[in-house]
Amino acid sequence: MDFAFELSEDQRALRQTLREFAEAEIAPHAAEWDRTGTFPAQTVRKLGELGVMGLAFPEQYGGLGAGALSFAVALEELARVDSSVAITVAASVSLGGVPILQFGSEAQKQKWLVPLARGETIGAFASTEPGMGSDVQGLSTTAREDGAGWVINGTKAYITNAGTELSSFVTTTAITGERSPGRPEVSTLIVPVDAPGFEPQKPYAKMGWHASDTRELVYADCRVPAEAMLRERGAGARIFLATLDVGRIGVAAMGVGLAQGCLDHSVAWANQRCAFGQPIAKYQAVSFELAELKARIDAARGMVFRAAALKDAGKPVTEAAAAAKLMASELAVHAANVAMQVHGGYGYMEESAIPRFYRDAKILTIGEGTSEILKLVIARQMGLSV
Ligand SMILES: Cc1cc2nc3c(=O)[nH]c(=O)nc-3n(C[C@H](O)[C@H](O)[C@H](O)COP(=O)(O)OP(=O)(O)OC[C@H]3O[C@@H](n4cnc5c(N)ncnc54)[C@H](O)[C@@H]3O)c2cc1C
């Protein structure tokens, strides 16, 4: 590693505060929210009061100015206990807020970012469509200019945070013309959830992240004013890539947190569960597996912190963020598998937290860049002509 960092005293205190909050306010309810698909609005509001939604944003926009590394620490602690809460926070900040911070006008920041940073509202980012996810050039949603603004038509798929009582806007990618023959001009528009013609559908039935809000969004002659355009016409692909760079650090932090949660449950269980006359931790097949998991979590955490520290230093993060997400998300899937094996039959019971971790882990290797797309990103950064 060529970039040194150390958590500050404030960041260590933040970790402690978030650990206590997650254990007291989330852990007792996570199973129930998961079973019933309940969106934890009250908890998100409390996280707002704690300042978590504004950690990454400057004070002039309602934030705490603490930066990406502090935000990664917070997300890790939330995902250690519950991934649905963590992704709600991660998506609002990284997908909803960050594009407005990086590309928005002063008026857009005041209108949309300030309430989000204060935790009064949450934001969403809609790129994926039923026919397109990884390849943003395959968009089919359109936005056409009319005298009074923009008229959007199309459907977005699998969008997080767009249909809750806290949802305020959905930053939406759309084709606004042709850049050159056969090449679409992609733009990004801020769509308020009360815009005419904006129609969030009912929540999907998902494998995991049950308490996180995920919907299809229909834009049926959806009208937004001219000032809804983020940055300028044709900036959509650039905004998409920059947003994902930051979002991937957050998802990677969630992977580390989920893996740490699996490890903590497994260590407690291995010391307590007896087989053949002794705790199963006495068997090296169990304890070595957990020791190796600990080492891999430490390595992934180092990658996440490095990517976040690079971001805070204003340095390029594309490769570091992709690598951190690749390693941490695949590790999360492995950790959930290890935890289930160590817990034996009990790990298969919904009464334990392990099935929830197991179901929540896999999406981390898919959302905000699949593992394959991340390898493409890294390969290109290496100069490979893929
Ligand atoms: C719960 C959930 C929440 C989500 N939230 C959001 C959100 O808030 N906003 C949003 O815009 N999207 C969201 N998504 C969508 C998510 O980002 C996409 O599902 C993801 O980017 C993958 O796109 P896809 O599903 O279209 O898969 P595809 O792009 O169709 O990929 C399918 C498979 O093909 C592989 N593949 C594709 N292209 C290549 C290639 N060039 N080389 C090698 N392999 C390739 C992929 O790696 C994958 O394995 C969410 C998805 C889920 C499940």
The ligand as an SDF file (V2000), in Angstrom:
LIG
                    3D

 53 58  0  0  0  0  0  0  0  0999 V2000
  -31.7560   -5.2480   -4.3640 C   0  0  0  0  0  0  0  0  0  0  0  0
  -31.2420   -4.4320   -5.4980 C   0  0  0  0  0  0  0  0  0  0  0  0
  -31.1320   -3.0610   -5.3540 C   0  0  0  0  0  0  0  0  0  0  0  0
  -30.6880   -2.2680   -6.4450 C   0  0  0  0  0  0  0  0  0  0  0  0
  -30.6810   -0.9020   -6.3330 N   0  0  0  0  0  0  0  0  0  0  0  0
  -30.4000   -0.1430   -7.4480 C   0  0  0  0  0  0  0  0  0  0  0  0
  -30.5180    1.2750   -7.4140 C   0  0  0  0  0  0  0  0  0  0  0  0
  -30.8270    1.8800   -6.3800 O   0  0  0  0  0  0  0  0  0  0  0  0
  -30.3030    1.9700   -8.5630 N   0  0  0  0  0  0  0  0  0  0  0  0
  -29.9580    1.3560   -9.7410 C   0  0  0  0  0  0  0  0  0  0  0  0
  -29.7930    2.0260  -10.7540 O   0  0  0  0  0  0  0  0  0  0  0  0
  -29.8160   -0.0020   -9.7920 N   0  0  0  0  0  0  0  0  0  0  0  0
  -30.0410   -0.7520   -8.6800 C   0  0  0  0  0  0  0  0  0  0  0  0
  -29.9200   -2.1260   -8.7260 N   0  0  0  0  0  0  0  0  0  0  0  0
  -29.5100   -2.7580   -9.9750 C   0  0  0  0  0  0  0  0  0  0  0  0
  -28.0910   -3.2980   -9.9490 C   0  0  0  0  0  0  0  0  0  0  0  0
  -27.1620   -2.2510   -9.8960 O   0  0  0  0  0  0  0  0  0  0  0  0
  -27.9320   -4.1720  -11.2100 C   0  0  0  0  0  0  0  0  0  0  0  0
  -28.7130   -5.3410  -11.0020 O   0  0  0  0  0  0  0  0  0  0  0  0
  -26.4920   -4.5370  -11.4710 C   0  0  0  0  0  0  0  0  0  0  0  0
  -25.7540   -3.4090  -11.8760 O   0  0  0  0  0  0  0  0  0  0  0  0
  -26.3560   -5.5990  -12.5810 C   0  0  0  0  0  0  0  0  0  0  0  0
  -27.0930   -5.2680  -13.6880 O   0  0  0  0  0  0  0  0  0  0  0  0
  -28.1190   -6.3400  -14.3320 P   0  0  0  0  0  0  0  0  0  0  0  0
  -28.9660   -6.8580  -13.2150 O   0  0  0  0  0  0  0  0  0  0  0  0
  -28.7930   -5.7120  -15.4730 O   0  0  0  0  0  0  0  0  0  0  0  0
  -27.1890   -7.4980  -14.8260 O   0  0  0  0  0  0  0  0  0  0  0  0
  -26.5520   -7.6080  -16.2890 P   0  0  0  0  0  0  0  0  0  0  0  0
  -25.8300   -6.3610  -16.6290 O   0  0  0  0  0  0  0  0  0  0  0  0
  -27.5890   -8.1050  -17.2170 O   0  0  0  0  0  0  0  0  0  0  0  0
  -25.4920   -8.7610  -16.0350 O   0  0  0  0  0  0  0  0  0  0  0  0
  -25.8660  -10.1340  -15.9560 C   0  0  0  0  0  0  0  0  0  0  0  0
  -24.5850  -10.9630  -15.8260 C   0  0  0  0  0  0  0  0  0  0  0  0
  -23.7500  -10.7260  -16.9730 O   0  0  0  0  0  0  0  0  0  0  0  0
  -22.4810  -10.3030  -16.5500 C   0  0  0  0  0  0  0  0  0  0  0  0
  -21.9280   -9.3350  -17.5080 N   0  0  0  0  0  0  0  0  0  0  0  0
  -22.5450   -8.2650  -18.0640 C   0  0  0  0  0  0  0  0  0  0  0  0
  -21.7110   -7.6070  -18.8600 N   0  0  0  0  0  0  0  0  0  0  0  0
  -20.5190   -8.2500  -18.7980 C   0  0  0  0  0  0  0  0  0  0  0  0
  -19.2480   -8.0480  -19.3830 C   0  0  0  0  0  0  0  0  0  0  0  0
  -19.0120   -7.0060  -20.2070 N   0  0  0  0  0  0  0  0  0  0  0  0
  -18.2430   -8.9170  -19.0940 N   0  0  0  0  0  0  0  0  0  0  0  0
  -18.4680   -9.9570  -18.2440 C   0  0  0  0  0  0  0  0  0  0  0  0
  -19.6480  -10.2080  -17.6490 N   0  0  0  0  0  0  0  0  0  0  0  0
  -20.6550   -9.3570  -17.9260 C   0  0  0  0  0  0  0  0  0  0  0  0
  -22.7080   -9.6480  -15.1970 C   0  0  0  0  0  0  0  0  0  0  0  0
  -21.5140   -9.6070  -14.4250 O   0  0  0  0  0  0  0  0  0  0  0  0
  -23.7560  -10.5690  -14.6040 C   0  0  0  0  0  0  0  0  0  0  0  0
  -23.1360  -11.7040  -14.0430 O   0  0  0  0  0  0  0  0  0  0  0  0
  -30.3060   -2.9140   -7.6430 C   0  0  0  0  0  0  0  0  0  0  0  0
  -30.3750   -4.3040   -7.7570 C   0  0  0  0  0  0  0  0  0  0  0  0
  -30.8470   -5.0610   -6.7080 C   0  0  0  0  0  0  0  0  0  0  0  0
  -30.9570   -6.5500   -6.8940 C   0  0  0  0  0  0  0  0  0  0  0  0
  1  2  1  0
  2  3  1  0
  2 52  2  0
  3  4  2  0
  4  5  1  0
  4 50  1  0
  5  6  2  0
  6  7  1  0
  6 13  1  0
  7  8  2  0
  7  9  1  0
  9 10  1  0
 10 11  2  0
 10 12  1  0
 12 13  2  0
 13 14  1  0
 14 15  1  0
 14 50  1  0
 15 16  1  0
 16 17  1  0
 16 18  1  0
 18 19  1  0
 18 20  1  0
 20 21  1  0
 20 22  1  0
 22 23  1  0
 23 24  1  0
 24 25  2  0
 24 26  1  0
 24 27  1  0
 27 28  1  0
 28 29  2  0
 28 30  1  0
 28 31  1  0
 31 32  1  0
 32 33  1  0
 33 34  1  0
 33 48  1  0
 34 35  1  0
 35 36  1  0
 35 46  1  0
 36 37  1  0
 36 45  1  0
 37 38  2  0
 38 39  1  0
 39 40  1  0
 39 45  2  0
 40 41  1  0
 40 42  2  0
 42 43  1  0
 43 44  2  0
 44 45  1  0
 46 47  1  0
 46 48  1  0
 48 49  1  0
 50 51  2  0
 51 52  1  0
 52 53  1  0
M  END
$$$$
